[in-house]
C-alpha cells in the first residue's frame, strides 16, 4: 500500500510538473489581459546586456506568470480559499454587506495632504479674477462605513473632507460631496463593484453644481434614462476577484432635447461626435464608456443658445469621477476644457490665459486626492 | 531564483529532473553543478563570480592541505588563509557599510559607503566552504580531488541560497555515490510540498498581518494587538525559514542527498537552551563545531566558557544581518543561555511544564521584537506597546478584526508548529493512511500554486484615476 501510494505521488507530481510546463509552451499567448486590464509581458529577448542586467531573468519570470495556464482559475481559487478562512478582504478590497465591495481607506499622511491643499490654495490665490470651485466627492467606503465587514479598520473620509474644507474655504468655494450625496445615500449612487459613482450619483453632483453656478438644473424627467450595461464588474472586482457578485448596471442620461456635442481629444488629435464609446461595454473596464476613458486634455463644444448661456467657458481639472458627470454640463456650457492633472504636464495658468477661461471646477474623489502627488503640478 | 516561484516549479525543476535522470551516472554531478550555476546566476548574474572565487580557492586550499608531508605551520597557514578569504568576502559585502557607518558616526569622518548589494546566499556558502577546509585540516574529511564534485557541494542549488548549512563531512560520501529509490523520491516530494505550503500558504499570509501591525505607529497599538503582531511575526519567520529548509531537504532527496534536519518544532521548547537545539540547527552546530569547541568550549574553566558563549552568540547575532539590533539579539540570547546554564535550568526543572513553556515562548517573542526592527528606537517603542506603557487600551476593534479574520489561520499555525511529525515526515509505518497522505499533498500543492499565481496577479486599474 505504502509503495503504491509512493508511486502515485511521484508519478503524479512529476507528470503535473511536465504537463503544466507543456501546457505553458503550447497554449496560445494572449497579448492583453482583459481581467487585469493591462498588456502582458512579451517573450523576453536573450541578449548579453539583458542577461547581465538581470532584465532577462525578470522578464522571463513575468512571462511565465503572465501566461501561466488557467491563470484566472488559479486566482479565483485563491480568492475563494481566502473567503473560506473568514478573511474579509483580498488584495486590499473588503467584501462588504449588500454586495458592496470597498477599497481600504487608511489615515492619510496629513503633512502631505497639507501640501496638496496648499498647492490648490496657491492656484486659487494667483487667479483672483477667476471663479473657482473645488468639489470633493467621497468614495463608497466614506458614504457607507456601516456596510463594512464587522470591526473592519476604516478611517473616516468625512474627517478628511472636513480637514480639506477648513484649509480651502477662504480661497475658493468648496463643495463637500457628503452634503449633496448623503441625502440620497439610500439610492444607487455608487457602483457596488467599482470605485466610481454611478450616473445617478453624478446627476446629484450636477444638481448641486448647477445651483451653485446659478443654472437651472434639468429634472430627471427631461432625460431619457437607459441601461446600457447590466454586466459591469468594475475595478474592485478586478482587484479582489471575489466570486458570486451581482454585476452593476451602467446608465446613461440622454436629454430628450439633445445638443450635438463635439468631443476633441488633444492627446490623439481626434474629434468625436459622441460622448460615449460603446466599444468599452464589451470589455472589462466598462466605465471607460464615458468619454472613452482617461485623456490628458480634451474640449467639449456644444452649440447652445447664446441667450440661455451664463458661463461661456469652463475648465475642469479632474479625476475620472468627472467622466460620467461632464455630459450633464454640456447642457449649460458651450465650451468645456478638461484637464487630467495626472497626465497633463503643461502650465494650467498659461492654458487659462491662452483660452480666456474665468471659471474653474476642480473635481476629485477623496481617495484620489489624498494619494496623488500630481496635484502639486496645479500651481506650476 | 527561489523555489516558491512558478518559473522554478514548472520550468527549471522539470528540466533539471529530466536532464539528471536521463544522463549517465558519471555526468550527474556535472549536471547538478551546471544547473546550480544557472539557478544562482538567474538571481545574481554578476556576483556569481564571487561564489566561484570562493569555490576555486577552497578547492585549491583543500588540495594543498591534502599533502600530509607538509609542516603543521604550513597547514595552519592554509587554513587561516581560507578563513581570511571567506570571511574577507563576507565582511566586505555584508559588514563594510555597517562598519563605515559606525566609524563615521563615532569619529565624525566622511568615509564613503560601498553601497554594495549583498550577494544572495553568501552567508551560507562561505560557511559551507570553511567547514570543508577545517574538516580536511582536522582530518575528519578527505580533500576532494574532483572539482566537479567539490563545485556541486558548494553550489548545490537546493541548499545554496538559504541553507541548511551542509557540513562537508556529512555529505562527502553521497557526492561520490548515491542512489534514489521510489520511496526516497516520494519522501522528497512530500517534504518539498510541505515546505512550499508552509512558505506560501502559512508564512506569507500571516506575514500580511505582521506587515499591517508593524507598519502602524507603535504608540497607537493596544497591548493585545502588539502581542498578536509579534506572534504573527514569530509564525511568519518560522514557517518561512523552515518551509525553505523543508523544500531544500525535499529537493535534496529527489537527487539522492540526505541533508540534516534544520528545525525540530522550536516553539515547543521548554527553555531557551532547548529552543536553540531546535531552531536553525545547522547554524548552531556550525558555531559549536567551528567556534565554540575550538575556543576551548567548557573545558577551560568558568571564565573562558563565559567568554566563549558570549563570542559565539555575538557572532550568531551579527551573522543574521549587519546592524545593531542583530548584535543585541545575539547578546540577548547569550545572556539568557548563561543564566540558564548556571541557575535557570535548575529553577525551571522544579516548575510545571506549562510554566517552562510559557517562560520560553515569552523570551522568544521578546527576542523576535529585537530581530524584527533594525532601528533600536522602534524596538523600544514596540516593547513598550507590549507592556502597555503607551497608555493604550488592552484591545480595540482592530484587534478583534485582526483576530477573527485570522482565527482559522492561527489555529492551523499552532497545530502545524507542534505536530511537525504528522505534517512533514513520511508516515513510514502508517500504510493505511498513505493514500490519504497523497491526496493531502495534492491539495496542498494545488492551493500553493493558486496562491503563487495570485501573488503575481497584478491588475492595472483605472484606480486612483
Interface residues (C-beta under 8 A of the other chain):
Chain A: X1 X2 X3 X4 X5 X6 X7 X8 X9 X10 X12 X13 X14 X16 X17 X18 X20 X21 X24 X35 X36 X37 X38 X51 X52 X53 X54 X57 X60 X61 X62 X64 X65 X66 X68 X71 X74 X75 X77 X78 X79 X81 X85 X86 X87 X88 X89 X91 X103 X149 X150 X151 X152 X153 X195 X235 X238 X239 X241 X285 X287 X288 X293 X294 X319 X320 X342 X367 X368 X371 X372
Chain B: X1 X5 X6 X7 X9 X10 X11 X13 X14 X17 X42 X43 X45 X46 X182 X183 X185 X186 X189 X190 X193 X397 X398 X400 X401 X404 X405 X406 X407 X408 X409 X428 X431 X432 X434 X435 X437 X438 X441 X442 X445 X446 X447 X449 X450 X451 X453 X454 X456 X457 X458 X459 X460 X461 X462 X463 X464 X465
